[in-house]
């Protein structure tokens, strides 16, 4: 995004809790790190306490014309600028925080407060940029945002032709984990209930072929760590420890290395905005299958690439393993899905922000 805006000769101010990721100086990018010495939740709290001051300064004093907020709660931070009439806010919606709380079994005042913040943030935005049509419909229905103010900016198929891929690492992982005849199943993501990992292990009970599951990811919080412990118990009770490898957090080149050597990428998530992991699988020409959520159906396009139950997933995996004609059908459907999301994301971004 920064490269796209920079190509238009804009001066871009970035307010973030993260460090500047650019090793070289960029004349048109001003990086402002908030809460440098703070860690964990304190950094986030400080961001929301401190950022309204930044927003007022940038929007009114620096005369910022456009703010891109990565989430409706962050849009609320820039309310002073929006109320001044000087600054237009464009809010990107890739997920709903209050939805996350529901899926994690959390609610009460935190969920209600987050929902209210989301609603205000979206209401003060000139345009709401959604990653999928499914999210666009949700924003309209749940927050009362008109269709005219919603723009669709999907993720594109990533460019992996020149990506740094650790193929040697991927070879090593699969060679040490799985026998030559086993089908290689891969999933990557944060270890959290939303990802529905237990469905993977339920599927294992139905499989009558040699298989191995590699999972790349780690818990994001203490509650997620407890969820990981539950998953380990499930694996032990089903006696499939030898069929599952937890790879932990991996840098991108290693994730791509393992993914490139997989037979299938399997997503069991209850919901995703628009899964970058699936898009990377498609980019590497790895067939991807996913639980039949509205988002997955929009992304993959073909019902043959989706499943509703663990038993359906097991049947799909076995047929892919045993039947050459079915395997070609799945590969062709994945190829069609890949073609659908080949476009110039930066050009689309500038078009959306120009509206």
C-alpha positions in Angstrom: 0.0 0.0 0.0 2.8 2.4 0.9 4.5 1.7 -2.4 1.3 2.4 -4.3 0.7 5.7 -2.5 4.3 6.7 -2.8 4.1 6.1 -6.6 1.5 8.9 -6.6 3.9 11.2 -5.0 1.9 11.5 -1.8 3.4 12.2 1.6 2.4 9.3 3.8 2.3 9.5 7.6 2.1 6.1 9.4 1.0 5.9 13.0 1.8 2.4 14.4 3.0 0.6 17.5 5.4 -1.3 15.2 8.9 -0.2 14.2 9.6 1.3 10.8 10.1 -1.8 8.6 12.0 0.0 5.9 15.8 -0.2 6.4 16.3 2.6 3.9 15.0 6.1 4.2 11.9 7.0 2.1 11.4 10.6 1.5 7.6 10.4 1.2 7.0 8.2 4.3 6.9 9.5 7.8 6.8 6.7 10.3 5.6 7.5 13.8 6.0 4.7 16.3 3.7 4.9 19.4 4.6 3.4 22.7 8.2 2.4 21.8 9.2 1.3 25.3 5.9 -0.4 26.2 5.0 -4.0 25.7 1.9 -6.2 25.3 -1.5 -4.7 26.2 0.1 -1.5 27.5 1.3 -0.6 24.0 -2.3 -1.0 22.6 -3.8 1.0 25.5 -1.3 3.8 25.0 -2.0 3.8 21.3 -5.7 4.5 21.8 -5.1 7.1 24.5 -2.4 8.9 22.5 -3.5 8.5 18.9 -6.4 11.0 19.1 -3.8 13.7 19.8 -1.8 12.5 16.8 -4.9 12.5 14.7 -5.8 16.0 15.6 -2.3 17.2 14.9 -1.9 15.5 11.6 -5.4 16.1 10.3 -5.6 19.8 11.3 -2.0 21.0 11.5 -0.4 18.9 8.9 -3.5 19.2 6.7 -3.9 15.5 6.0 -6.4 14.9 3.2 -7.0 11.2 3.6 -6.7 8.7 6.5 -6.7 4.9 5.8 -7.7 3.1 9.0 -7.0 -0.6 9.3 -10.2 -1.5 11.1 -13.3 0.4 12.3 -12.0 0.9 15.8 -8.9 2.7 14.4 -11.2 4.9 12.3 -12.7 6.1 15.6 -9.3 7.4 16.6 -9.4 9.9 13.8 -12.8 11.2 14.6 -11.5 14.7 15.3 -10.2 15.1 11.8 -13.4 13.7 10.3 -15.5 16.1 12.3 -13.4 19.0 11.1 -14.5 18.3 7.6 -10.8 18.6 6.6 -10.0 14.9 6.4 -11.6 11.9 4.7 -11.5 8.6 6.4 -11.3 5.3 4.5 -11.7 2.3 6.7 -10.5 -1.2 5.7 -12.6 -4.0 7.1 -10.8 -7.4 7.1 -12.5 -8.8 10.2 -14.8 -7.7 13.0 -13.3 -7.5 16.5 -16.6 -8.0 18.2 -17.1 -11.2 16.1 -13.8 -12.4 17.4 -14.9 -12.0 21.0 -18.0 -14.0 20.3 -16.1 -16.9 18.7 -13.7 -16.9 21.6 -16.5 -17.2 24.1 -16.1 -13.6 25.3 -18.8 -11.0 25.5 -20.3 -8.6 27.9 -19.2 -5.1 28.2 -16.0 -5.6 26.1 -18.0 -6.9 23.2 -20.7 -4.2 23.4 -18.1 -1.5 23.7 -16.1 -2.8 20.7 -19.3 -3.0 18.7 -20.2 0.6 19.5 -16.6 1.7 18.6 -16.9 -0.2 15.3 -20.2 1.4 14.5 -19.0 5.0 15.1 -15.8 4.4 13.2 -17.7 3.1 10.2 -20.3 5.8 10.3 -17.7 8.6 10.2 -15.9 7.0 7.3 -16.3 8.4 3.8 -15.9 4.9 2.4 -15.7 1.4 3.9 -13.3 -0.8 2.0 -14.1 -4.5 2.4 -11.9 -7.5 1.5 -14.9 -9.6 0.4 -18.5 -9.1 -0.8 -19.6 -11.2 2.2 -18.1 -8.6 4.5 -19.7 -5.9 2.5 -23.1 -7.4 3.1 -22.4 -7.8 6.8 -21.3 -4.2 7.1 -24.6 -3.1 5.5 -26.8 -5.2 7.6 -25.1 -5.0 10.9 -23.9 -1.4 11.0 -26.4 0.3 8.7 -23.8 1.5 6.1 -25.3 2.2 2.7 -24.1 0.1 -0.3 -22.9 3.3 -2.0 -20.3 3.9 0.7 -18.8 0.3 0.4 -16.0 -0.5 -1.9 -14.7 -4.0 -2.7 -10.9 -4.4 -2.5 -10.1 -8.1 -2.4 -6.6 -9.5 -1.8 -4.8 -10.5 -4.9 -2.8 -13.7 -5.7 0.6 -12.9 -4.2 3.6 -12.8 -6.5 5.7 -15.8 -5.5 7.8 -16.1 -8.6 10.5 -13.9 -7.1 9.6 -14.8 -3.4 12.2 -16.2 -1.1 11.1 -19.8 -0.6 13.1 -22.1 1.6 12.5 -25.3 -0.4 15.2 -27.2 1.5 13.4 -26.6 4.8 10.1 -27.8 3.3 11.7 -30.9 2.0 13.3 -31.6 5.4 10.0 -31.1 7.2 8.0 -33.5 5.1 10.8 -36.1 4.7 11.1 -36.3 8.5 7.4 -36.2 9.2 5.7 -38.4 6.6 6.3 -41.6 4.7 6.5 -41.4 0.9 3.0 -42.8 0.4 1.3 -40.5 2.8 -0.8 -37.6 1.5 0.6 -34.3 2.8 -2.0 -32.0 4.4 -1.0 -28.5 5.4 -2.7 -25.7 7.4 -1.2 -22.4 8.6 -2.6 -19.8 10.9 -2.8 -18.5 14.5 -3.7 -21.3 16.9 -7.1 -20.0 18.0 -10.7 -21.4 18.2 -11.8 -19.5 15.1 -9.5 -21.7 13.0 -11.4 -24.8 14.1 -8.4 -27.1 14.2 -10.3 -29.8 16.0 -12.1 -30.5 12.7 -8.8 -31.5 11.2 -8.3 -34.1 13.9 -11.9 -35.3 13.7 -11.3 -35.9 10.0 -8.4 -38.2 10.9 -10.8 -40.6 12.4 -12.5 -41.2 9.0 -9.3 -41.5 6.9 -8.4 -44.9 5.7 -5.3 -43.8 3.8 -1.8 -42.9 5.0 -1.7 -39.2 5.8 0.3 -36.5 7.7 -0.8 -33.1 8.8 1.6 -30.2 9.3 0.5 -27.1 11.1 2.4 -23.8 11.1 1.3 -21.3 13.7 1.3 -20.4 17.4 -1.2 -19.1 20.0 -1.6 -15.4 20.2 -2.7 -15.2 23.8 -3.1 -17.2 27.0 -6.6 -18.3 26.1 -5.3 -19.6 22.7 -2.5 -21.4 24.6 -5.2 -23.3 26.6 -6.9 -24.1 23.3 -3.6 -25.6 22.0 -3.5 -27.8 25.1 -7.0 -29.0 24.3 -6.0 -29.8 20.8 -3.0 -31.8 22.0 -5.4 -33.8 24.3 -7.7 -34.5 21.3 -4.7 -35.8 19.3 -3.6 -38.0 22.1 -7.1 -39.4 22.7 -7.4 -40.2 19.0 -3.9 -41.8 19.0 -2.8 -39.8 16.0 0.3 -38.1 17.4 2.5 -39.6 14.8 0.3 -38.2 12.0 0.5 -34.5 13.2 3.5 -32.1 13.3 3.3 -28.8 15.1 5.8 -26.5 13.3 5.2 -23.4 15.5 5.7 -19.9 14.1 7.7 -19.9 10.9 9.1 -17.0 8.8 7.3 -16.6 5.5 10.0 -18.3 3.4 9.8 -21.4 5.5 6.0 -21.5 5.4 6.1 -21.3 1.6 8.7 -24.0 1.6 6.5 -26.4 3.5 3.4 -25.3 1.5 5.1 -25.9 -1.8 5.7 -29.6 -1.0 2.1 -30.2 0.3 -0.5 -32.1 -1.6 -3.4 -30.1 -0.2 -3.9 -27.0 1.8 -6.8 -27.6 4.2 -8.6 -24.7 5.9 -11.2 -25.6 8.6 -11.7 -22.0 9.8 -15.2 -20.9 10.9 -14.6 -17.7 9.0 -11.8 -15.7 7.3 -11.9 -12.3 5.7 -10.1 -13.4 2.6 -7.5 -16.0 3.5 -4.0 -15.0 2.5 -2.9 -18.5 3.3 -5.3 -19.9 0.7 -4.2 -17.3 -1.8 -0.5 -18.3 -1.3 -1.4 -21.9 -1.8 -3.2 -21.1 -5.0 -0.2 -19.0 -6.1 2.1 -22.0 -5.6 -0.4 -24.2 -7.6 -1.3 -26.2 -4.5 -5.0 -27.2 -4.5 -6.8 -25.6 -1.5 -10.0 -26.8 0.1 -11.9 -25.1 2.9 -14.9 -25.4 5.1 -17.9 -24.1 3.2 -18.3 -20.7 4.8 -19.7 -17.8 2.6 -16.1 -16.3 2.5 -14.6 -19.5 1.4 -17.2 -20.0 -1.3 -16.6 -16.5 -2.6 -12.8 -17.1 -2.6 -12.7 -20.6 -4.1 -15.7 -20.3 -6.3 -16.3 -24.1 -6.7 -18.3 -26.2 -4.3 -15.9 -29.1 -5.1 -13.3 -27.2 -3.1 -15.4 -26.9 0.0 -16.8 -29.3 2.7 -19.3 -29.0 5.5 -18.3 -31.8 7.9 -15.2 -33.8 8.9 -16.6 -36.8 7.1 -17.0 -34.8 3.9 -13.5 -33.6 4.2 -12.2 -37.2 4.7 -14.0 -38.3 1.6 -12.6 -35.5 -0.4 -9.0 -36.3 0.8 -9.4 -40.0 0.1 -10.8 -39.4 -3.4 -8.0 -37.0 -4.2 -5.5 -39.6 -3.1 -7.2 -42.6 -4.9 -8.9 -41.2 -8.0 -6.9 -39.6 -10.8 -10.0 -38.1 -12.5 -11.2 -36.5 -9.2 -7.7 -35.2 -8.5 -7.6 -33.5 -11.9 -11.0 -32.0 -11.2 -9.8 -30.5 -7.9 -6.6 -29.2 -9.5 -8.6 -27.6 -12.4 -11.0 -25.9 -9.9 -8.1 -24.6 -7.9 -6.6 -23.2 -11.2 -9.8 -21.4 -12.0 -9.9 -19.9 -8.5 -6.3 -18.7 -8.9 -7.1 -17.0 -12.2 -10.1 -15.2 -10.7 -7.8 -13.2 -8.2 -5.0 -12.2 -10.6 -5.2 -8.4 -10.9 -3.2 -5.3 -10.0 -3.9 -4.6 -6.4 -2.1 -1.3 -6.3 -4.1 0.1 -9.2 -7.3 -1.1 -7.6 -6.3 0.6 -4.3 -5.7 3.9 -5.9 -9.0 3.7 -7.8 -10.9 3.0 -4.5 -9.2 5.8 -2.6 -9.9 8.2 -5.5 -13.6 7.6 -5.2 
